Amino acid sequence: MAADTLARPQAYVIGVDVGTGSARAGVFDLAGHMLATAKRDIQLFHAPGSIVEQSSDEIWAAVCASVRDAMQQAGIAPGQVRGIGFDATCSLVVLGEGGRPLPVGPSEDPGRNIIVWMDHRAVEQAERINATGHEVLKYVGGRISPEMETPKLLWLREHRPQVFDAAWQFMDLTDFLTWRASGDLARSTCTVTCKWTYLAHEQRWDADYFRTVGLGVLADEDFARIGRSVVAPGTALGQGLTPAAAAELGLLAGTAVATGVIDAHAGGIGTVGADGDPFAALAYVFGTSSCTMTSTREPVFVPGVWGPYFSAMVPQTWLNEGGQSAAGAAIDQLLSMHPLAAEMQAQAQDEALPARLAQLVAQRTADLSDAVLLAEGLHVVPEFLGNRAPHADPHARAAILGLGMERDIDSLLAMYVAGICGIAYGLRQIIEVQARAGAPIDRIMISGGAGRLALVRQLLADGTGKPVVATEAAEPVLLGAAMLGGVAAGAFGDVASTMAGMSRSGEVFEPRSGAIAEVHAARFSAFGQLQELAARLRGAAHRPS
């Protein structure tokens, strides 16, 4: 909704965020204040074999509609917009000649031309790549994930060779959006370094890696289909918005278009500079999935944590990236298992069930930290879609201990709290393994829709033992994208100065000490034991008798 329009500066920037379920746009002034935001939902197509797909045409249409709606709500003229920045999920877009979409799955529907980040069809290909032990894998935490693009490309070559051969471009979704906006095929250092194995610190692709894993054809082509030009986030692309894109977006041709970033990294840009020291903060984006980002001055190699990546978020610094494939989605999945969930959701109407449950928890506790006591005896390892970090195990699955036959609201609240605690303990594992490797942090900067609730923020603080800091910005991911638009437009000298100029810290959730801390310590220990037991049982089940 539109904010107060009095006494506004005359220059604005737009941030566009394409998440798993929607495309959103936000209009910001150069001080980081949001005037308006709008969104449009986008479809997910599921199929057997862990297949999840989307449509690039639908996403672009949703982006354009969101920008037009946000502009109308903000009440500003197109000529007042100086720049636009994009972020998106790290999903693979496949385009044929002329940019026409190509079908990436058995549906044969060219409208389904995106392999979504959460698609796990390429687990076998990832395992074969990891078995090579190639030197490049050092820069993805030692093991590549099926969420990344080279396993997906290998799957396409092996299972959809006609599509692979017909493809004109393979693009990360963010780079697709900036190409549609500007006509420039340059890729972002963020996308290709974090998800495609580009070695940004050496400014090159490793041809030997691609030949070793079975994608030598891309090296033989001198990487023309995955990006010969790689530029830093915030770099101005082409001549700005093309006339066609400007007409679709409701903006002016020539408006600066910034090289984009992955959605989680936009959240990092929008948060970690708020306190002035990005090296002491862990950016934590808690949405459908979760992502952790830690910046260091020198490369730090952390087993099971992606990276180190050079200049992938904050320019001229190194980045380690972790998180989980399912976070907000894991809580939704967990709650759906309870017999009272459907009735409670119906009562909540348009309100999300976790938000309704958080209200009920707050009514039952004198202090939000006391909520953990509601989950006594119930433990949840919410790894429904594997463990992204620090165990890098896509085969991991959820474990629940202490579930009884209760069907009442108290047992539903206990399940919810136990699930959030499980998310917190997974985050604590990442923080601790990074600290042991030489990348300690002293606070968590939070963003993402699933992390907006005060109860969630307090449980994360208590469960990790680290302060959780929210920014003043209600939409830090959108803000991060808009910051890039500001850099491309020349409103700021670089990304670092933009972060300092457009973001500010807000409420701080301090971890409780004493008895509550002891409860979390015991539960954290149980969390690790459950993980280990589940892994052992999984191994035993696959061993021949």
N, C-alpha and C positions, 0 to 999 in steps of 0.2 A: 504494500500500500504506500501511497505517496507520503513523504515527510513534509514538514513545514517548508514552504518555498520562499519565505521572506529573507531578504538580505543574503542571497546566495551569490557565490562567485559566478563569473560568466563562462568559465571553462569547465568541462566535465569529461569523464572517461567512463567507458562501459566495460564491465566484466561479464563474460559468458562462461557458465559452468555446465558441462554435460556430465551428469552422473549416470548411475545405472538405470534409474527409473524416470528421469526428467531432465529437461533442458531449462536452465534458468538464466536470466539476465538481470544485472543490477546497474543502476546509474549512480555514479559517485562524483562528488566534487573533489578538488585536488587536496583537500585536507582529510579525505577518507570518510566523509559523511555520506551515507547512502540516501538518495532522494526517493528511489522507488525500485521495486523488484517485481518480476513476473516470471511465471514458469508454465511450461507445457509438458504433459506426461509423454513418455515414449514407450514403445512396446518392447517386450522381451519374448523371443521365440525359443521354447525348450523342445528338445528331442532326445530320444534314448542315446546312451553313450556319453552322458555328461555334456551334451551339446547345448550351447546358449548363443543365440544369434540376434542381431539387430539390423536395421536398415539405415544406411547413411543418408538416403534421400529424406526419410522421415525425420531423422535427427536434424538435418539442415533446415527443414521446414519448421520444426519446433523451435530451433534457435532463432530464426527470423521472426517468427510470431512473438516469441518472448521479448526480443529487443524492441519490436514495434510497440508491444503492450507497455513495457517499462518506460519507453520514451513518452508515450501518451500520458501515463500516470505522473511522470516527473514534470510534464508541462514545459519542456524545453524544446528549442528549435534544433534541427539536425546540425546546423552550422556551429552550434555551441559544443558539439562533441569533438574532442581533439584526437581521441584514440580509442581503440577497442582491443581487448585482450581475451584470449580463449584458454580454457583448460578442459580436460575431458578424461574419462577413464582410459586406461592403457589397453584399448581394444584394437584388433587388427582389421583394417578396412582394405578390401580387395576391389580394385577398379580395372576395367578393361580399357581399350582404346577410346579416347575421347572422354574418359571419366565415367563410362557407363558401369553400373554395378554388376558384379559377377557372383553367382551363387556359391557359397562356401560350404554347403552341406548337402545331405541327401534329399532335401526338399526340392532341389533344382530351381528354387525361387530366386531370381536375381535381386529381388527386393530384400533378401536376407544375405547381405554381402559383408557382414561384420561378424568376426569371431570375438565374442565378448570376453573381457578379462577373466571372468569367473569360469569360462568354458574350460573343462578339464579333459577334452578329447585327446590331448597330446601327452598324457602321462607316460606312455610307453616311449615316445620319442624323447621326452625329457630324460628318462632314465638311461637311454642309450647315449645321449649326449654327455650325461654325467659320467658314464662309464669310460669315456675317452680320457678323462682327467686332463683335458686341455688347459693350457696356461691361462687362457681367457677366463676360465671359470673362477679364477682367484677373485675376479672383480664382480662376482655375483654371490659372494659368501661361500664359494666352494661348490655349490650345487645350483643348477639352473632350475627354474620353476616352470611347470606346464602353463602358468599364467603368462609367461614371457613369449616373445614373438618368434624366436628361431625354432622352438619345438612346434609351434603352430604352423609355421612355414613348411617345416619338414613333413608334418602330417598332411598338409595340402599337396605337397609334391608326391607323396606316397599314395594318398587316397583319392585325390582330385587332380590328377596330373594335367588334364585338359584345361582346368581352371588356372592352375599354377602357370602353365605355359602361355595361356591367353592373357594373363595379367599384365597390364601396362605399369601399374604402381601398386606396391604394398605400403600402406601408410598406417602409422598410429592415428587414432581418432583425432587427437589434438592437431596433428599436422594436416589431416584431411580438412579440418575446419579452417585453418589458416590458408590452405590452398584454395578452398572454395571462396574465401573472402578476398584474397589478394591475387590469386593466380600464380603464386610463387611456390615452387616445389621444395624449397629449403626445409630441412627437418630441424627440430629442436634438439639441442644438446641434451635436454632433460629426457625426452622420449627415447631417443636412440641409444643413449648411454645406459639408462636404467632398464630398458626392456628389450634392446636389440643387440647388445654386446659391443656397441661402438666404444672404442677406447679414447675417451675425450682428452685424457691427459697426454695422449700421443697424437691426437687429432687424426685418427685413422680407423678403418675397419681392418680386422685381422683376416686376411684371405685364407691363411692356413686353417683357421678355425672353421670357416664355412666349408672348405674342402674336406676337412676331417669328419664333420658331422653329416655330410651328405647334401650340402647346399652349395657345392662348388660352382654351379651355374651362375649364382649371384655374383661370385667373385670374378668369374670369367667375363661377366658383363660390366665389370668395374663398378658394381653396386648401383647401377643406374636405376633399378626398380625399388631400392630401399633408401636411397638418398646419397647423392654425391656432394651436395651442399649442406653442411651442418652448422647452425649458428646459435648463438646464446639466446636464452629467453629474454624477451623484451626488445630484440633487434627488430627494426622496422623492415617490413617485407614489401617487395615490389614497389609499386607506386601507390600503395595504400589500397583502399577498397576499390575493386573494379566497378565500372558502371552497373553491371548486372547485379553484383552482390549488394551494392549500395541501394539499388531499387528494391531488392527483396528485404533488406534490413530496415529500410526507411531512413537511411543516413545519406551523407554526401559522398560521391565518388572522390577518392583521394584521401579520405580519413585514414589516419595511420593505423596499420594493422601490426600487432606485435607477434613475434614468435611466441608460442604458448608453452604450457607445461602440463604435466599429468595433474589430475584434479587434486590428489593429496598434496602435491608439491605446491599448488596454489594456496592450499591451506597453510602450509609451512611459511610461504612468503608473506601471507597475511597475518601471521602471528609471531614468529620467532624474533622479529626485530622490535617488537613492542616495548621491551625492557632494555633495549640497547645492546644486548650481548647475545647474539645468536648461538655462540659456542657453548653457553651454559644451559640452553633450553632444548628440550626434546619436543618437536612438533608432533602432536598426536591428533590425527584426523579420524574421528569415530563416526562412521556412517554405515552403509550396508556392509562394507568391509572396514578394516581399520589399517592405518598406515602410521608408522613411526619414522621420523626423520631426524637425524642427529648430524650437525655440522662440525667438522674438525679442520684445523689448519693444515695438518699433515694426514696422509692416508692411514687409516686404521683398519686392519683386516680382522673381521669378526666372523668366526665360523657360524653358518646358519643365518646370517644377516646379510642382506644384499649390499653390494658395494665392496670397497669404497668407489664412489662415482665422483669424477671431477667436474665442477661447475654445473652440476645437474639441478641445483636449486639456488643457492647463494653463489654468485660468480666468484671464481678463483678460490673456492673452498672445496673440501671433500665432504661427501655425504654417505652416511650409512642408513639403509632403509629396511624396516621390518614391518611387523603387523600381522594381521590374520585375514585369510580369505573370506571368512564370515565373522562379522561382529554384531552390528545391528541386526543383520539377517539371522545370525545364530540365536539371538534373543527371541526374535519372532518365531523361529522354528521351535525353540524350547517351549515357549508359552503355548504354542498350538497343540502341544501334546497333553496339556492339562484339560480335564473334562469340563471345567467351568469357563474355559477361555472364550468359546464362541458366545456364550450368554453375556459375559462381561463386555466383549467387544460390541455386541448389539446395544447394550446399555450406554456404552461410551459414544455411540453413533459415529460422528466424523472424527472424534478424538482418537489418536493412536492408543492402542491398549497399553503399551509401556508407560505412556504419560499418565493414563488413568491410574495405573497401579502405583506409580510413584507418588501420586497424590494420597492414595490410601495408606501407603507406607508412612508418609509424613504425618498423617493423622494419628498413627499408632505409636509414634516415637517422639520422645521429648527433644531428641537431637538426631539429625540425619545420620550421624556416625553410629548410633545405636541400632540402625536398621539391620546390621549384620547379625544381630542376635535373633532376628526373626527366622534366619536360615539355619539355626542350630541343628546339626546332624545331617544336613543336606549339602552335598558337594557336587559341583558341576564343572566338568572340563568341556567347554562348548566348542569342540573342534569338529563340527559337523562337516566341514569342507577341508579337512586336513589342517596341518600346522605349517604356516608360512615361515615363522621365525619363533624361537631360535633353532628349532629342530629340523626345519626344511623337509617336512615329511607330508607329502600330499595324501598318503594313505591313512594318516591318523584320523580317528573318528571320535565323536563325543562319548563321554563317560559320565554316568550319573550314579551317585551312591547315596543311599538313605531315603529313597523314594518309597512312600507308603501308599495306602489305599484311600487316603483322604481326598475328598472332592470339594472342599469348602474354600472360601476366599483366603483363609489364613495359609493354606497349603499352596495356593497360587502365588500369593505374595512371597512366600518362602522360596518358591522356585525362581521367581523373578530376581529377588535379591541374590540368591546363590549364583544365578547366571551372570549378573553384573560383576559379582566378586570373581567369578571365573575369568571374565574378560580382564579384570584388574590384575589377576595373578599371572596371566599370560603376558601382559604388558610388563609386569615386574621382572619376569624372566628375561625379557629382551633388555631391559635397563641394566640388569645385573651382569649379563654376559657381555654387554658393550663396555661396562665399567671395568670389568676384569681385563678386557682387551686394550684398554687405554682410551675409552671415549665416555667418561663420566658426564652426567648431567645433574643439575640441582633443582630443576622445575620442569613441569609439563605444561606446554601451551596447547590448549584444546580447541578443536573446531569440529564441525560435522554435525549433521542433524541428530544422530543418536546420542551425541554428547552434550546436548543443550540442557538437559534436566539437572537441577541442583543436586538431587539425590545421586545421580550417576557420577557427577563430578566429585562429590564428597566420598563416595565409595571407591572411586579410582584413587583419590588421594590417600585414603586410609589403607587400601589394599597394596599400593606401591610404596608408601612411606615418603612420597614426594608431593610438594605443593602442586595443585592444579590451578592454572591461571587462565582465565577467560579474557578475551580482548573486549574493548568497548564495542567493536563492530559486531553487529548481530549476524553478519554473513561474511566471516573471514575468508572463506574460499572464493566467493565472488570478489571480495576486496583484493585478494592476491592476483586474480586475473586482471582486474581493473588497473592495478599497479603497473602491470606489464604494458597496458595500453598507454599509461602515462609516460613510461620510459620511451616507448616507440615514438610518441608525439613530441618528445624533447622537453616535457614539463619537468623532468628530473634527469639528473646526470647519469644515474645507473640504478640498478635494482636495489642495492644497499641503501642509497639515499632515499629512494622511494619508500622502502620499508620503514625507515625512521620517520619520514614525513607524513605517512598516511595511516599508521597503526599505533594504537595505544593500549596498554594493559588495563584490565578492568577488575572484576571480582577475583579474589584469591581464596581457594579452598585448602586450608592447611590440614595435614594429616593429624589424626588424634594419636596421642601417646597413651601410656599406661595400659589398663586392662583391654581396651579396644585394640590396641596395637598387638597385644599378646594373642587375642583371638585371631587376628589376621595372620600372624606368624604361624600359628598352628594350622590354619586352613591352607595357607600357602604351602606348607610342608605336605599336607594331604593331597593338594593339587598335583604336586610333582610326583608323589607316589602313585597316584591314579594314572598319570601319564605313562609312567614306567611300566606299571602292571599291564595297561592296555597294549603297549607296544610288545611286551613279552608274550601276551596271549595271542596277539595277532601273528607274531612270528611262529608260535607253536602250532597255530591252526593251519599254517601254510607248509609246515614241515611234513614230509611223508612219514607214515607210521612204520 
